[in-house]
Amino acid sequence: MTSADTPITVEDLRSKALHIKDMAEGEVRDLAQEKTVQVVVVGVVAVLAVVSIAYYLGTRRR
């Protein structure tokens, strides 16, 4: 009897579904962490740009 002849059981389907669910949750966590890092980096760049512009305008007035 080959593996193609053995029927798929409910437990097989359940374990595969749980595996896919775990993989999907992991991907979502990774994506959320990447988005958080991107938001922080954009925030830091924005603050540095504002500080640089303020410094530049402050030195021009002297």
N, C-alpha and C positions, 0 to 999 in steps of 0.2 A: 504494500500500500504506500503510495507516494504522498507527499505533503499536499498535493493538489486534490487528492481524494478525501482528505480529512475535512470534516465540516468546521466552519467557524463557530465558536461558542460565544455566548453572551459575555463571558469573562474576557475572551480575547478582544471583543469589541470595546468593552469597558476599559480595559487596560490601554488599548490604543487611543481611545478618546481622552483618557486622563493624561496620557503622554503628550498628545497634541495640545491639550489645555495648558499643561505646565510649560510647554515650549512657547505658546502664545503669550502667557503671562510674563515669561522671562523677556520676550521681545518687547512687550509693552513697558516693562520696568526699565530696560535699557534705553528705549526711545525717550522715556520721561526724563531719565538722567541726562541724556544728551541735550534735550531741550532746555533743561535747567542750566546746564553749563553754558549753552549758547546765550541764554538770557543774561546770565551773570557777566559773560564776556562783553556783550553789547552794552550793558550798564556801565561797566568799568571804562570802556572806550568812550562812551558818551560823557561820563564825568571828567575824564582826562581832556576831552575836547573842550568842554565848557571851562575848565580851569585854565587851559592853554589860551583860549580866547580872552578870558578875563585878565590874565597876566599880560598878554599882548596889548590889550586896550589900556591897561593900567600903566604900562611903560611908555606908551605913546603920549600920554597926557603930561608927562613930566617935562 
